[in-house]
Amino acid sequence: MRILLIEDDMVLGAAVRDQLAADGHSVDWAQRLDTAADALASAGFDLLLLDLMLPDGLGLPFLRRLRARGDVTPVIILTALDQISDRIEGLNAGADDYLVKPFDLAELSARIGSVARRYSGNPNPIVTHGALRIDLAARSIRRDGRPVSLTAREWALFEAFLSRPGQLLSKAQLEEKLYAFDAEVESNTIEVHVSRLRKKLGPELIETERGLGYRLGRA
């Protein structure tokens, strides 16, 4: 997934960014609300991680403005505000989850996965696709009962296809899922990752529409 982290604490922000990158997500990090607004205007994100106290304003009015204009991007609030009234206000403003600082990074990863599954329409972490049995929570795959090891990038790419079965995804769309704004992307990166996924998970897994993009093959 491509995630926008909105957090001004440099130590926490770096830790969250590194955790999400290790999970295979593409992370853009904004330390101000105006920077976050610019990022949202220029790219599509699958999830926002939102602090409530930023140098140029408060997170809740920012969230309310997003929801008021019809933006349905999932949002997880990350904040030190731990009162029940704060949680209620955050959820009523349109947040999908609320995590109080300090938090365990593994728990954040689990909550991100849970929110993503709910938005994909299938909260069950176990998915089957042909000979594949995928555990989205454990980030593990078995092919004909045998475990298959994927790199973080391969998993992120596979997850992008799995969340949009049958949908054609362009090379540019896939690059957005895998890389942040400032990342350097080789011209054949997506082709290389697709080739590796086919070798590991089956040659018919991903279909190519020449000049257009790729889609997940039928189970």
The 8 nearest C-alpha neighbors of each residue, nearest first, counted from 0:
[[1, 24, 176, 45, 25, 2, 155, 159],
 [0, 2, 25, 176, 44, 45, 26, 24],
 [1, 3, 26, 46, 44, 47, 45, 25],
 [2, 4, 47, 27, 26, 28, 48, 5],
 [3, 5, 28, 48, 47, 6, 29, 27],
 [6, 4, 29, 49, 30, 48, 50, 28],
 [5, 7, 30, 50, 8, 12, 4, 29],
 [6, 8, 30, 9, 53, 31, 5, 12],
 [9, 7, 11, 10, 12, 6, 30, 13],
 [8, 10, 12, 11, 7, 13, 6, 30],
 [11, 9, 13, 12, 8, 14, 15, 7],
 [12, 10, 14, 13, 8, 9, 15, 6],
 [11, 13, 9, 15, 14, 10, 8, 6],
 [12, 14, 16, 10, 11, 15, 9, 17],
 [13, 15, 11, 17, 12, 16, 18, 10],
 [16, 14, 18, 12, 17, 13, 11, 19],
 [17, 15, 13, 19, 14, 18, 12, 20],
 [16, 18, 20, 14, 15, 19, 13, 21],
 [19, 17, 15, 21, 20, 16, 14, 22],
 [20, 18, 22, 16, 21, 24, 17, 15],
 [19, 21, 23, 24, 17, 22, 18, 16],
 [22, 20, 18, 23, 19, 17, 151, 24],
 [23, 21, 19, 20, 24, 151, 18, 108],
 [22, 24, 151, 20, 155, 21, 152, 19],
 [25, 23, 0, 20, 19, 22, 1, 26],
 [24, 26, 1, 178, 177, 179, 176, 2],
 [27, 25, 2, 179, 3, 1, 24, 28],
 [26, 28, 3, 179, 4, 2, 29, 180],
 [27, 29, 4, 3, 5, 26, 30, 6],
 [28, 30, 5, 35, 31, 34, 4, 6],
 [31, 29, 7, 6, 5, 28, 32, 34],
 [32, 30, 34, 33, 29, 53, 55, 54],
 [31, 33, 35, 34, 36, 55, 53, 56],
 [32, 34, 36, 35, 31, 37, 55, 29],
 [35, 33, 37, 31, 32, 36, 29, 38],
 [34, 36, 32, 38, 33, 37, 29, 39],
 [35, 37, 33, 39, 38, 34, 32, 40],
 [38, 36, 40, 34, 35, 39, 33, 41],
 [37, 39, 35, 41, 40, 36, 42, 34],
 [40, 38, 36, 37, 41, 42, 35, 43],
 [39, 41, 37, 38, 42, 36, 43, 35],
 [40, 42, 38, 39, 37, 43, 36, 44],
 [43, 41, 39, 40, 38, 44, 175, 37],
 [42, 44, 39, 45, 41, 1, 40, 175],
 [45, 43, 1, 46, 2, 42, 3, 72],
 [44, 46, 1, 0, 2, 72, 73, 43],
 [47, 45, 73, 2, 44, 74, 72, 3],
 [48, 46, 74, 3, 2, 4, 49, 73],
 [49, 47, 4, 75, 76, 5, 74, 3],
 [48, 50, 76, 5, 77, 47, 75, 51],
 [49, 51, 77, 6, 78, 52, 76, 5],
 [50, 52, 58, 57, 78, 59, 53, 49],
 [51, 53, 57, 50, 58, 56, 54, 78],
 [52, 54, 56, 55, 57, 31, 7, 51],
 [55, 53, 56, 31, 52, 7, 30, 32],
 [56, 54, 53, 31, 32, 57, 33, 52],
 [55, 57, 53, 54, 52, 58, 32, 31],
 [58, 56, 52, 51, 59, 53, 60, 61],
 [57, 59, 51, 61, 60, 52, 50, 62],
 [58, 60, 62, 61, 57, 63, 51, 92],
 [61, 59, 63, 62, 58, 64, 57, 92],
 [62, 60, 58, 64, 59, 63, 65, 57],
 [63, 61, 59, 65, 60, 64, 58, 66],
 [62, 64, 60, 66, 65, 61, 92, 67],
 [63, 65, 67, 61, 62, 66, 60, 68],
 [66, 64, 62, 70, 63, 67, 68, 61],
 [65, 67, 69, 70, 63, 68, 64, 62],
 [68, 66, 64, 69, 65, 63, 70, 62],
 [67, 69, 66, 65, 70, 64, 63, 71],
 [70, 68, 66, 67, 71, 65, 64, 72],
 [69, 71, 66, 65, 72, 68, 67, 64],
 [70, 72, 69, 73, 66, 65, 74, 93],
 [71, 73, 70, 46, 45, 74, 47, 44],
 [74, 72, 46, 95, 71, 47, 75, 45],
 [75, 73, 47, 94, 95, 46, 48, 72],
 [76, 74, 96, 48, 97, 95, 94, 49],
 [75, 77, 97, 49, 48, 50, 98, 78],
 [78, 76, 50, 98, 49, 99, 97, 75],
 [79, 77, 99, 80, 50, 100, 51, 76],
 [78, 80, 100, 99, 81, 101, 77, 51],
 [81, 79, 78, 82, 85, 99, 100, 86],
 [80, 82, 79, 99, 85, 83, 86, 78],
 [81, 83, 85, 84, 80, 86, 87, 79],
 [82, 84, 86, 85, 87, 81, 88, 80],
 [83, 85, 87, 82, 86, 88, 81, 89],
 [86, 84, 88, 82, 83, 87, 89, 80],
 [87, 85, 83, 89, 88, 84, 90, 82],
 [86, 88, 84, 90, 89, 85, 91, 83],
 [89, 87, 91, 85, 86, 90, 92, 84],
 [90, 88, 92, 86, 87, 91, 94, 85],
 [89, 91, 94, 87, 92, 93, 88, 86],
 [92, 90, 88, 93, 89, 87, 94, 86],
 [93, 91, 89, 90, 63, 88, 94, 62],
 [92, 94, 91, 90, 95, 66, 89, 63],
 [93, 95, 90, 74, 96, 89, 75, 92],
 [96, 94, 74, 75, 73, 90, 93, 97],
 [95, 97, 75, 94, 76, 98, 74, 90],
 [96, 98, 76, 75, 77, 86, 99, 95],
 [97, 99, 77, 76, 78, 100, 96, 102],
 [98, 100, 78, 79, 77, 81, 101, 102],
 [101, 99, 79, 102, 78, 77, 98, 80],
 [100, 102, 99, 103, 79, 78, 98, 77],
 [103, 101, 100, 99, 104, 98, 106, 107],
 [102, 104, 106, 105, 107, 101, 100, 108],
 [105, 103, 107, 106, 102, 108, 18, 15],
 [104, 106, 108, 107, 103, 109, 18, 102],
 [105, 107, 109, 103, 104, 108, 110, 102],
 [106, 108, 104, 110, 105, 109, 111, 103],
 [109, 107, 105, 111, 106, 110, 112, 104],
 [110, 108, 106, 112, 107, 111, 113, 105],
 [111, 109, 113, 107, 112, 108, 114, 106],
 [112, 110, 108, 114, 109, 113, 115, 107],
 [111, 113, 115, 109, 110, 114, 116, 108],
 [112, 114, 110, 116, 115, 111, 109, 117],
 [113, 115, 117, 111, 116, 112, 110, 118],
 [116, 114, 112, 118, 113, 117, 111, 119],
 [117, 115, 122, 119, 113, 118, 114, 121],
 [118, 116, 122, 114, 120, 119, 115, 121],
 [117, 119, 115, 120, 116, 114, 121, 73],
 [118, 120, 116, 117, 121, 162, 115, 122],
 [121, 119, 118, 117, 122, 116, 115, 162],
 [120, 122, 123, 116, 119, 117, 118, 124],
 [123, 121, 117, 116, 124, 120, 113, 119],
 [122, 124, 121, 125, 126, 116, 135, 117],
 [125, 123, 135, 136, 134, 122, 126, 116],
 [126, 124, 134, 123, 133, 135, 127, 132],
 [127, 125, 133, 132, 124, 134, 128, 123],
 [128, 126, 132, 131, 133, 129, 125, 130],
 [129, 127, 218, 131, 130, 132, 126, 133],
 [128, 130, 218, 131, 127, 217, 132, 142],
 [131, 129, 143, 142, 128, 132, 127, 218],
 [132, 130, 142, 128, 129, 127, 141, 133],
 [133, 131, 127, 141, 140, 126, 128, 142],
 [132, 134, 140, 126, 125, 139, 127, 135],
 [133, 135, 125, 139, 137, 136, 124, 138],
 [134, 136, 138, 124, 137, 133, 125, 139],
 [135, 137, 138, 124, 134, 112, 109, 113],
 [136, 138, 139, 134, 135, 124, 133, 140],
 [139, 137, 135, 136, 134, 140, 133, 154],
 [138, 140, 134, 137, 133, 135, 141, 147],
 [141, 139, 133, 147, 132, 146, 134, 142],
 [140, 142, 146, 145, 132, 144, 147, 131],
 [141, 143, 131, 145, 144, 130, 146, 132],
 [144, 142, 130, 145, 141, 131, 132, 146],
 [143, 145, 141, 142, 146, 132, 131, 130],
 [144, 146, 141, 142, 143, 147, 140, 131],
 [147, 145, 141, 140, 142, 144, 148, 139],
 [148, 146, 140, 141, 145, 149, 142, 199],
 [147, 149, 146, 150, 140, 139, 199, 141],
 [150, 148, 153, 154, 151, 147, 152, 196],
 [149, 151, 153, 152, 154, 148, 23, 155],
 [150, 152, 23, 154, 153, 22, 155, 149],
 [153, 151, 155, 23, 154, 150, 156, 177],
 [154, 152, 150, 156, 155, 151, 149, 157],
 [153, 155, 157, 151, 152, 156, 149, 158],
 [156, 154, 152, 158, 23, 153, 157, 151],
 [155, 157, 159, 153, 158, 154, 152, 160],
 [156, 158, 154, 160, 159, 155, 153, 161],
 [157, 159, 161, 155, 156, 160, 154, 162],
 [160, 158, 156, 157, 162, 161, 155, 163],
 [161, 159, 157, 163, 158, 162, 215, 164],
 [160, 162, 158, 163, 164, 159, 157, 215],
 [161, 163, 159, 160, 158, 164, 119, 116],
 [164, 162, 160, 161, 166, 165, 159, 215],
 [165, 163, 166, 161, 215, 162, 160, 214],
 [164, 166, 215, 214, 163, 167, 216, 217],
 [167, 165, 163, 164, 214, 168, 215, 160],
 [166, 168, 214, 213, 212, 165, 169, 211],
 [169, 167, 213, 212, 214, 172, 166, 173],
 [168, 170, 212, 172, 171, 211, 173, 213],
 [169, 171, 173, 172, 212, 174, 168, 189],
 [172, 170, 174, 169, 173, 175, 168, 212],
 [173, 171, 169, 175, 170, 174, 168, 176],
 [174, 172, 176, 170, 175, 171, 169, 177],
 [173, 175, 171, 177, 176, 172, 178, 170],
 [176, 174, 172, 173, 177, 178, 171, 1],
 [177, 175, 1, 173, 0, 174, 178, 25],
 [176, 178, 25, 174, 175, 24, 173, 155],
 [179, 177, 25, 175, 174, 182, 176, 180],
 [178, 180, 25, 27, 182, 26, 181, 175],
 [181, 179, 182, 178, 27, 175, 183, 26],
 [180, 182, 179, 183, 178, 27, 184, 26],
 [183, 181, 179, 180, 178, 184, 177, 25],
 [182, 184, 181, 185, 178, 180, 179, 186],
 [183, 185, 182, 186, 188, 178, 174, 187],
 [184, 186, 188, 187, 183, 189, 182, 191],
 [185, 187, 188, 184, 189, 190, 183, 170],
 [188, 186, 190, 185, 189, 191, 184, 192],
 [189, 187, 191, 185, 190, 186, 192, 184],
 [190, 188, 192, 191, 187, 193, 170, 174],
 [189, 191, 193, 187, 188, 192, 194, 170],
 [192, 190, 194, 188, 189, 193, 187, 195],
 [191, 193, 195, 189, 194, 190, 153, 196],
 [194, 192, 196, 190, 195, 191, 189, 197],
 [193, 195, 191, 197, 192, 196, 190, 198],
 [194, 196, 192, 198, 197, 193, 199, 191],
 [197, 195, 193, 199, 198, 194, 200, 192],
 [198, 196, 202, 201, 194, 200, 195, 199],
 [199, 197, 195, 196, 201, 200, 202, 194],
 [198, 200, 196, 197, 201, 195, 147, 148],
 [201, 199, 197, 196, 198, 204, 142, 202],
 [202, 200, 197, 204, 203, 198, 199, 196],
 [201, 203, 197, 204, 198, 200, 205, 196],
 [204, 202, 201, 205, 216, 206, 197, 217],
 [205, 203, 216, 201, 202, 215, 197, 206],
 [206, 204, 215, 216, 203, 214, 213, 207],
 [205, 207, 214, 216, 213, 215, 203, 204],
 [208, 206, 213, 209, 212, 205, 214, 211],
 [209, 207, 212, 211, 213, 210, 206, 214],
 [210, 208, 211, 207, 212, 213, 206, 169],
 [209, 211, 212, 208, 207, 169, 170, 213],
 [212, 210, 208, 209, 169, 213, 170, 167],
 [213, 211, 169, 208, 168, 170, 207, 167],
 [212, 214, 207, 168, 167, 206, 208, 169],
 [215, 213, 167, 206, 205, 166, 165, 168],
 [214, 216, 205, 160, 165, 164, 204, 206],
 [217, 215, 204, 205, 206, 214, 203, 218],
 [216, 218, 215, 165, 204, 129, 128, 203],
 [217, 129, 128, 216, 130, 204, 127, 215]]
